[in-house]
Amino acid sequence: MSFSGQHVLVTGGAGFIGSHVVDRLLAVGARVTVFDNFSTGFREFVPPRDRLRVIEGDLLDTAAITRAAEGVTFVFHLAANADIKDNLKEPRKCVDQNIVATQNVLEAMRAHGVRDIAFASTGSVYGDATVVPTPEDAPFPVQTSIYATSKVAAEGLLSSYALGFAFRTWIFRFVSLLGPRYTHGHVIDFYRKLARDPSRLDVLGDGTQQKSYLHVSDCVSAMWCAIERAQAPINILNLGHQEWIAVRESIAIITRTLGVTPKLVYSGGDRGWVGDSPRILLDTTRLRGLGWAPTKTIEASVIDTLRFLQNSPYVERRFGAA
Amino acid sequence: MSFSGQHVLVTGGAGFIGSHVVDRLLAVGARVTVFDNFSTGFREFVPPRDRLRVIEGDLLDTAAITRAAEGVTFVFHLAANADIKDNLKEPRKCVDQNIVATQNVLEAMRAHGVRDIAFASTGSVYGDATVVPTPEDAPFPVQTSIYATSKVAAEGLLSSYALGFAFRTWIFRFVSLLGPRYTHGHVIDFYRKLARDPSRLDVLGDGTQQKSYLHVSDCVSAMWCAIERAQAPINILNLGHQEWIAVRESIAIITRTLGVTPKLVYSGGDRGWVGDSPRILLDTTRLRGLGWAPTKTIEASVIDTLRFLQNSPYVERRFGAA
């Protein structure tokens, strides 16, 4: 599969991962339609370029997404409510924005005969994994968050449409990503807290939570590799680094990079929040079998993320008040 | 746990399983509120009795279900769109009626501080199971139907609410049920076809599909056993028979019982429809460990189902035209 000459719809195309996908698609000669409600996306991430159309719209508006899918040949469905930490505050949000919205995308595709879709799922679907590193066919997990539940449901819709309507689907279960345009997660939380008060850092959990991270550029190259080389109707692939680091190590990298020495205050407990999975490391044998490997260490990815945040005051202007 | 003196809400209480649950609850002294939209439920299944209130309402009407949950102490959430065979004809139905509706029930419970819920899921969540008999922690399945996807999502909502809002949940993954008040599935399909033309029977698939079935009375006693004896926040339990039979055997029982000798015409293929799981046999070790065992053979259950259909012309009056 080559994207040159294709017309690719990227939902969430103004977001962190989405905008990197857009850059890569434009670079290889595709036409791109971005569909984004800009709730967490940034205009700065999708500056005007040739062969790029940017639509501001919401996936719950079925007419709008159906119009946007006209003439499209491939879809990256990356729009989502990614707020795993706070999903209990508004329990309906993940169901609407991740399940109903995904079905709206699939139905829009069906309306125009579009059948190829890549989707951003999450390693959180494994819940409190009993097998670590966790392979794609790990024991059937008990879901621990509405967020992960909504992603499992979206995955199931994709595979059902693959079987029922001859779709071809690439389902990527991501670890947390880092790198330029990162605007959500523990690195920005710590960065922001330390900007306000470099002498003290409050940390959720006991700091032993151990997770894997991946640089967004490695993520995009992994998706490209899989879409080119995995051609089954349903391709489910873990996407992550073979490394993982504890929250305490992550804090050490961040404070060293920022040149601060805060007092660390842990809230305690083995996890950051209800539904948090304290150990996330994915078995990426399947993806590596296709010839992909990450190129950046987690430490380099954390540092790259901090450099981005330091050089992008508009991110802090939007989110800093939160 | 005893239901005596409790006020139990049964969604789908006018349906096949629901009405048997209602009978049992009334027999042990509970007050019961049935909430049913009567799309597939029958007034005949819930005749007026003491301590019984029947509300005709739809679970997508959040105000109605929230009112119905007032004063309730336990919920059986059994209402669902169970049309696995035709879920591709109206792809949005399962998402609305099984996912959004389930969240509406959970939110109605939360509004009134109700925290105990038993839920009817399905063995179909295992997709094309790679391990048979299939245990609850079988390898993470790829979903093959929108119906099963919607049940997986509803399960995840329950377990997320258990962790996030201190709910206690019993999630039952059923095989297909048989017995009195059965109104949906292959036995009624064959019964109806043979009533129209006893000389010929068209069968989906090649007749080798092999599935397990359970009598509804054994199902109800299994749920009672689990609710009494399994007290974790999240209890996920397969519910089925150790026997299974091929479609061909099922047809032999049906034709023998009805005294007909049709010519059998198979549509061919290894499954009945897109997304059908051709082999369903659940490992019920977990439930048996609680002291439950089925009392009726599958053959006896098929025959009991046919007797019900023969004695209940009102079922045929409603569904016969389909």
Chai-1 contact restraints between the chains, C-beta under 6 A:
chainA,res_idxA,chainB,res_idxB,connection_type,confidence,min_distance_angstrom,max_distance_angstrom,comment,restraint_id
A,L88,B,G164,contact,1.0,0.0,6.0,A-B,restraint_1
A,V95,B,Q103,contact,1.0,0.0,6.0,A-B,restraint_2
A,Q103,B,V95,contact,1.0,0.0,6.0,A-B,restraint_3
A,D137,B,P139,contact,1.0,0.0,6.0,A-B,restraint_4
A,D137,B,F140,contact,1.0,0.0,6.0,A-B,restraint_5
A,A138,B,F140,contact,1.0,0.0,6.0,A-B,restraint_6
A,P139,B,D137,contact,1.0,0.0,6.0,A-B,restraint_7
A,F140,B,D137,contact,1.0,0.0,6.0,A-B,restraint_8
A,F140,B,A138,contact,1.0,0.0,6.0,A-B,restraint_9
A,F140,B,F140,contact,1.0,0.0,6.0,A-B,restraint_10
A,V142,B,S159,contact,1.0,0.0,6.0,A-B,restraint_11
A,V142,B,I234,contact,1.0,0.0,6.0,A-B,restraint_12
A,Q143,B,G156,contact,1.0,0.0,6.0,A-B,restraint_13
A,Q143,B,S159,contact,1.0,0.0,6.0,A-B,restraint_14
A,Q143,B,S160,contact,1.0,0.0,6.0,A-B,restraint_15
A,T144,B,L163,contact,1.0,0.0,6.0,A-B,restraint_16
A,S145,B,S160,contact,1.0,0.0,6.0,A-B,restraint_17
A,I146,B,S160,contact,1.0,0.0,6.0,A-B,restraint_18
A,T149,B,A153,contact,1.0,0.0,6.0,A-B,restraint_19
A,T149,B,G156,contact,1.0,0.0,6.0,A-B,restraint_20
A,T149,B,L157,contact,1.0,0.0,6.0,A-B,restraint_21
A,T149,B,S160,contact,1.0,0.0,6.0,A-B,restraint_22
A,V152,B,V152,contact,1.0,0.0,6.0,A-B,restraint_23
A,V152,B,G156,contact,1.0,0.0,6.0,A-B,restraint_24
A,A153,B,A153,contact,1.0,0.0,6.0,A-B,restraint_25
A,G156,B,Q143,contact,1.0,0.0,6.0,A-B,restraint_26
A,G156,B,T149,contact,1.0,0.0,6.0,A-B,restraint_27
A,G156,B,V152,contact,1.0,0.0,6.0,A-B,restraint_28
A,L157,B,T149,contact,1.0,0.0,6.0,A-B,restraint_29
A,S159,B,V142,contact,1.0,0.0,6.0,A-B,restraint_30
A,S159,B,Q143,contact,1.0,0.0,6.0,A-B,restraint_31
A,S160,B,Q143,contact,1.0,0.0,6.0,A-B,restraint_32
A,S160,B,S145,contact,1.0,0.0,6.0,A-B,restraint_33
A,S160,B,I146,contact,1.0,0.0,6.0,A-B,restraint_34
A,S160,B,T149,contact,1.0,0.0,6.0,A-B,restraint_35
A,L163,B,T144,contact,1.0,0.0,6.0,A-B,restraint_36
A,L163,B,V274,contact,1.0,0.0,6.0,A-B,restraint_37
A,L163,B,G275,contact,1.0,0.0,6.0,A-B,restraint_38
A,G164,B,L88,contact,1.0,0.0,6.0,A-B,restraint_39
A,G164,B,V274,contact,1.0,0.0,6.0,A-B,restraint_40
A,I234,B,V142,contact,1.0,0.0,6.0,A-B,restraint_41
A,V274,B,L163,contact,1.0,0.0,6.0,A-B,restraint_42
A,V274,B,G164,contact,1.0,0.0,6.0,A-B,restraint_43
A,G275,B,L163,contact,1.0,0.0,6.0,A-B,restraint_44
